[in-house]
Amino acid sequence: MRDHPHNQTLATVHVYDDQSAPKPTIPIDDMVFTPGYDESESIESNDIVASENIVFSMGADRNKAPFTQYFVNGKPFDPDRLDFLAHPGEAREYMFSSMVIIMCILSTFM
């Protein structure tokens, strides 16, 4: 990093086992998880009208601020942009993946 100390501490994390922390009252193996909808509302593969691949990625370009950039399907992340649209009653399949791309652009400083 230019003009910054290379040995600078950015964070310190302390991890310890807190024996006084409350424990779950039901063992996880005994818990029952449900999908939150009635079985009659199940979605079959032939109900799916479209499939979308959504790739989250991250890059680093020292010539742009913020230094770390985030992307959705190769486009810079923009919380105000709407990339995907589904209409009420439609069944759409979304496949999420994540990859990290580190792109350092070297510049000559005079």
BELNORSUL-V392410 format. One record per residue. RES is the residue in three letters. D_CENTER is the distance of its C-alpha to the mean C-alpha in Angstrom with 1 decimal. Layout:
# BELNORSUL-V392410
res->RES d_center->D_CENTER
res->RES d_center->D_CENTER
This chain:
# BELNORSUL-V392410
res->MET d_center->26.3
res->ARG d_center->29.3
res->ASP d_center->31.3
res->HIS d_center->29.2
res->PRO d_center->30.3
res->HIS d_center->28.6
res->ASN d_center->29.1
res->GLN d_center->27.6
res->THR d_center->25.9
res->LEU d_center->22.6
res->ALA d_center->22.0
res->THR d_center->23.8
res->VAL d_center->22.3
res->HIS d_center->24.8
res->VAL d_center->24.1
res->TYR d_center->26.9
res->ASP d_center->27.8
res->ASP d_center->29.0
res->GLN d_center->31.6
res->SER d_center->32.2
res->ALA d_center->28.8
res->PRO d_center->29.2
res->LYS d_center->28.6
res->PRO d_center->27.5
res->THR d_center->30.7
res->ILE d_center->29.9
res->PRO d_center->29.0
res->ILE d_center->25.7
res->ASP d_center->27.7
res->ASP d_center->29.7
res->MET d_center->26.9
res->VAL d_center->26.6
res->PHE d_center->23.3
res->THR d_center->23.8
res->PRO d_center->21.6
res->GLY d_center->22.9
res->TYR d_center->25.0
res->ASP d_center->28.5
res->GLU d_center->29.2
res->SER d_center->31.0
res->GLU d_center->27.8
res->SER d_center->26.2
res->ILE d_center->24.8
res->GLU d_center->26.6
res->SER d_center->25.5
res->ASN d_center->28.3
res->ASP d_center->26.8
res->ILE d_center->23.8
res->VAL d_center->24.6
res->ALA d_center->21.8
res->SER d_center->18.8
res->GLU d_center->15.8
res->ASN d_center->13.7
res->ILE d_center->10.3
res->VAL d_center->9.2
res->PHE d_center->6.4
res->SER d_center->8.5
res->MET d_center->10.0
res->GLY d_center->13.8
res->ALA d_center->16.5
res->ASP d_center->19.7
res->ARG d_center->22.3
res->ASN d_center->24.0
res->LYS d_center->21.3
res->ALA d_center->20.2
res->PRO d_center->17.8
res->PHE d_center->18.0
res->THR d_center->14.3
res->GLN d_center->13.1
res->TYR d_center->9.8
res->PHE d_center->10.2
res->VAL d_center->9.7
res->ASN d_center->12.3
res->GLY d_center->14.0
res->LYS d_center->14.6
res->PRO d_center->13.9
res->PHE d_center->11.5
res->ASP d_center->14.0
res->PRO d_center->13.5
res->ASP d_center->17.0
res->ARG d_center->16.6
res->LEU d_center->16.6
res->ASP d_center->15.5
res->PHE d_center->16.0
res->LEU d_center->19.0
res->ALA d_center->20.3
res->HIS d_center->23.7
res->PRO d_center->24.8
res->GLY d_center->26.0
res->GLU d_center->24.1
res->ALA d_center->22.2
res->ARG d_center->19.4
res->GLU d_center->17.3
res->TYR d_center->13.6
res->MET d_center->12.4
res->PHE d_center->8.8
res->SER d_center->8.5
res->SER d_center->7.1
res->MET d_center->9.9
res->VAL d_center->11.1
res->ILE d_center->14.2
res->ILE d_center->16.5
res->MET d_center->19.1
res->CYS d_center->21.8
res->ILE d_center->24.6
res->LEU d_center->27.8
res->SER d_center->30.3
res->THR d_center->33.9
res->PHE d_center->34.9
res->MET d_center->38.6
